[in-house]
């Protein structure tokens, strides 16, 4: 099963989700430092470092 991670910070929850067969393929974090750490921890996940409430700027 594939999933989307919103507001998970650096991705601690993903560790537990993977134990249940859930693979996070897209994640979002507004804080750049957290997003960069997430990218290092989960290089195969597409991390979007944007404010998803700003629909004019967001890349969705």
DALINUR-V923119 format. One record per residue. RES is the residue in one letter. SS is DSSP state (H for helix, E for strand, - for the rest). OMEGA is omega as a letter, one per 40 degrees, with the letter a starting at -180 (999 if undefined). Layout:
BEGIN
res,ss,omega
RES,SS,OMEGA
RES,SS,OMEGA
END
This chain:
BEGIN
res,ss,omega
X,-,i
X,E,a
X,E,i
X,E,a
X,E,i
X,E,i
X,-,a
X,-,i
X,-,a
X,-,i
X,-,i
X,H,a
X,H,a
X,H,i
X,H,a
X,H,i
X,H,a
X,H,i
X,H,i
X,-,i
X,-,i
X,-,a
X,E,i
X,E,a
X,E,i
X,E,i
X,E,i
X,E,i
X,-,a
X,-,a
X,-,a
X,H,i
X,H,i
X,H,i
X,H,i
X,H,i
X,H,i
X,H,i
X,H,i
X,H,a
X,H,a
X,-,a
X,-,a
X,-,a
X,-,i
X,E,i
X,E,i
X,E,a
X,-,a
X,-,i
X,-,a
X,-,i
X,-,i
X,-,a
X,-,i
X,-,a
X,-,a
X,-,a
X,-,a
X,-,999
END
